[in-house]
Amino acid sequence: MRSIIDMTYEELVEEVTKKLGWERFRADQICDWIYDKKVFDFSAMTNLSKEHRKVLSENYFVDELKLLEKQVSKKDGTIKYLWELSDGNTIESVIIFYPNRRVACISTQVGCPIGCKFCATGMSGFVRNLTTGEIVAQILHMEKEEKFRIGNVVYMGMGEPFLNYDSVIKSIRILNHPKMLGIGIRHITVSTVGIPEKIVQFAKDVKGARLAISLHAAYNHKRDELVPINVKYPIEEVLQAAKEYQKITGNRVSIEYVMIREINDFDSDARKLVEVLKGLKVFVNLIPVNPVSPQLKKPSRGRIMAFKEILEKAGIEVQVRQEKGTDIDAACGQLRIRKGIRRVRR
């Protein structure tokens, strides 16, 4: 059997017309049931004939995510979900609320192979990539659970998106297509620790989607410790790829910088960051570290603001990211670890 939400619109039309021999409009009917009405049971798609529904039920499925736990922040409404996949593995998704938008943060892998020192997901190791359908299903199930539409998506959950490149790109096409989830391409952001060749390919493959780079240090020796893949892809290579991305797309690049007390929060770090970002049009997010490890502590408010001021004086647009969901397990991988990691290889 094949996942029907693993198909782009063009693939679904081809499946319906060429493989099944049905009229093209049947693809639109299926899309309406799944992506608009959030009906995942083919037998309930009542404007299709019984024969059509039988064929669909016997040959296709919609990826189901079993909700194991849902946490809602009493402080800001942030919602965290722990889902169980069909093979027993677990992943997380989050909805974050801002004054004028809802942002869904979704996962692309079960666990993560990168092993960033400040990330709970990295502590759990890597199991496998998610399928396109499993990525898309996170949005569908969150919309069904909350009964509202999601207008912004960030690929910032569990996993490194560019190490699951094909499924991520395909999922973006499904999220963006007007017959499917219809999320504006400029409202979709992919966050990467920096896989240079994939950054450039991304610029060519998905026009309009946004790029965020998880930099977290401006010195290679510090980034080697915080983001181990830096040994393979040092800062200079990552930012050169970002310049290529910017040349192709014209888009500003977001720089994510997790601030850790007495590790990467010194004035010298800020000045070095100004230096390495020269020639890039960027927006810097300063993120006080989430306490997933007792050895990694947040800098003081004064230290964060001093760091921010150095960037601003250099003409870099910067903000301190507002902390969300601090009263729940909102940091990536926290809920999964607390509930007990399920790692099932298939």
N, C-alpha and C positions, 0 to 999 in steps of 0.2 A: 504493500500500500504506500501511497505517496502523500506527503503533507500538502494540502492545497494552499496553505499560507506560506509555503516555501517557494511559491511561484510568483514572479513579477506579473503585472497585468498582461504583458505581451505573451508570456509563457502560458498563462491561464487561457487566453483567447485561442492560442494555438492548440492547447490540450482539448478545449471544448469543441473547436471546429474541425480539427484534423484527426485527432485520435478518437473522439467520441462521435463526431459527425453531427453535432447539434448546431443550432443557429447561434450566431455570434452573441446575440443579446442574452443568452443564457449565462455567459460569463459575467455580465453586468448584474444579473439577478443574484448570482452567487456572491459577488462582491458586496452587494447591498445587504444581504443577510448577515454576512460575516463581519464586514468592516463598519457598517452603519448600525445595524440592529443588534450586533453582538450575539447572533445565534450561531452556535457551533455544531448543532445537531442537524444533519442533512434531512432527517425525516420531518423536521419542523419547518422546512422551507416550502411553504404551502402553495406558492405560485409556480412551483415546478411539479411536473406530473409525478405520479407514484413510481413510474418506471425510471424517470430521471433521478429521483431521490434514491431509488434502490441501487442504481449504477454508482452514484456518488458514494453511498454508504459502503459498498463492497470494494471500492477502489481507492478511496481517499480518506483522509482524516484531517482534523484541525488540531494542532499541537495543544494539548491540555496541560495547564500548570495547576498543580494542587497547592492551595494556599495553606501552608503549615502554621504561619504566624503573621499577624498584622499588628504593628505598633503605630500609635498616633501620638505625636508630641502635644502635650498640653500647653506648651509655650508658644509654638508657632504653626501647629497643624501639620507639620511634616509627617508623611506616612511612609513607613518602611514595611516591605513585604518579604517574606521568606517563602520561596516557591520550591516545590518538589517536581523534578522532571520525570519523564516516563521511566527512566532507568534507575530512579532512586537518588540521583544526585540532587544537590540543592544550589539555588542561586538567589540573589537579592535584587530588588528594584526599589526605587524611592520616588515619591512625588514631593516636590518642594514648592511652596507657595510664595509668590512675590506679589506686590500690590497690583500689577497689571498682567500677570501671567502665571501659568502652572507649568512647571518643568519636571519632566520625567527623566530620571537617571537610570539607565539600563545596563545590563551586563552582556558581555560577549563571549566569556569563557567560564567554565567551572573551575574556580580557583584562578591562579595567575602564575606564569613561569618567571616573572621579572624579579620578584622578591624585594621590592622596595622596603626599606627598614621601618618606615612609619605606617605601613599599610597592613591592616588585619588580613586582607585577602591573600597577600603574599605569604603570610605565616602558614596558610593552609596548604600551600603547594598547588600544583597544576594537575588537573585530571583530563580535561578535553575541551575542544572548541564547542561552542553552541552552533546548532544549525541555524539557517536563516529563519525557519519557522519558529524556533525557540526564542530568537531575538524579537521577532515581530509579536509573538504571543504575549510578551511582557506588557506591551502597550495595550493590546486587545483586552487582556484580563484586568489590567488596572482600570481601563475605561469602563468595563463591564461592572467591576466591583464598586466603583465610585459614582457611576452613572453621570459622568461628564466627559467632555472631550479634552484631550491633551494637545496643547498647541506648540510646545517646545520640547525637544528631546536632546539630551546629552549622553553620549556614549562614554560615560565616566564611572560605570559600575565595575563589577568584578571583571578582571581580565584586561589584556592589552589588545585593543581593537585591530591594530594593524598586523597582529600575528594570527588573526582570523579574517584576513582582508576580504576575500571573495564573499563570504557570508555577510559581512558588515556592509559592503557596497550594495549587495543585492537587497538587504533589508532596508537600506536608505531609499532605494527606488520604490519599494513597497510602501514605506511610511509616507513618501512624498506624492505618490500618484493620486490624482484627484478622484479616481474610481475606488481607491483603497482608503488609506487613512488621511490623505489630503493635508499633511503637515508641510507647511512652507519650507522650501529647501534652506532658506536663510535662518530658519528656526531649528536647524539640526546641526549639532556640533559634535565632532569626534575628537576625543582627547587621547593623545599618545605620549609615551615617554620618549619617542623619537626613533622611528625606523626610517632612515633617510630616503631610501628608494621608494618606500610606500608613501611617504609624504608627497613626493613629486608625482607619483602615479595617481594619488588621490586628487591632486589639483586638476589632472587631466580627465579623470573618470567621472567626477561629480562636481559639475559647475554650480557654485553658489553655496555649497555646504561649508560650514565653518571649521577651523582647525584650532585646537588648543594643544599646547606642548607643556607637559609636566617636566619642568626644568629643575627646580628645587635647589639648585646650586649653580654658581657662576665659575667656580674653580673645578677643574676635572678631578683633582684628588679628593675633593669633598663629594662630588657627584658619584665617583666610583664607589664610595661607601654607602651613599643613600640610595642610589639607583644603579645596581650592579651592571646592567647592560651598557652603561656608559663606557666600560672598558672596551667594548666592541664598537660602540657608536659614540665617540666623544662629542662634547658640546659643540665644537667647531663644525663637525659634519652635520649635526642635527640642525644647527641654525643656518648653515649654508643651504640645506634642503628647504628650510622655512623661507629663505629668500627666493628660492626657485618657485615655491608654492605661491608666494606673493606676486612674483613677476607674472605668473600664468593667470592668477585669479583676480589680483588687485585687492584681495581681502586683507584686512588687518588680522594679525595672529594674536591669540590670547596666550599669555605665559602664566602657567600655574607655578606658584612658589610657596611650598609649605615651609613655614618658619619654625625653626627648632632652637630653643634657647642654647646659646653658647656653642652652636654648631655652624649655623649658616645665617645668623642674624646680626653679624657685626657690621659696622660702617664700611669696612673694607669689602665685605660681601656685596653690599649695595653698590659701591663704586665699581666693583668688577662687573656686576650685572649691567650697569649702564654701559660699560665698555663693550661687553660681548653682544649686547643688543643693538649696537650702532649699525645703522643701515636698514633696520627693520621697523616697520610700522606696527607697534604692538600695544596691547593693553595688558597690564600686569595685575594678576590677582594674588594678593598676599593672603595666605591661609594659615592661621595659627594651628599648629599641629593638634590633631585629635589624640587624646590620651590612650592610645592602644598599647603603649609600652611605658612602664614607669621610668625608664631611662631617658625617654624623650619628653621634654617639657615645653610648654608654651613660653615664648618670651613675654616680658612685661608689656603692658600697653604702651608705655613710654618708649620702649625699645622698638616696637613695631612702628610707631608713628615717626620715630627718628629715621628708620630705614625708608619709610614711605616718603619722607621729605626729601631725602637725597635723590630718589628717583624723580620726584616731581620737579625739583630744581633743574634736573637734566632734561626736562621737557617730555618725560615719559608719563603717559596716562596710567594711573594706578589706583586701585581700591583695596581696602581690607575686606575680604569676603565676610559677609554677615554669617555668623555661625547658626546653623539650623539643626534642629533635632537633637540638641545636646542632652535632653532628658530621656532619650531613647537610644537604641543601638544603631544610630544613623550612619556612622562611618562605615565605609565599604568593608564588608566582611565580618563586622562585629557580631551581628545577629547570628550568622551562620556558625561562627565559632562558639558563641555562648550556648546555642542549641545542640552543639555536638556536630562536628563536621562529618558529612556523609560523602564518602569518596567511593564511587562504584565505577570501575573501569569496564568498558564493554568492547 
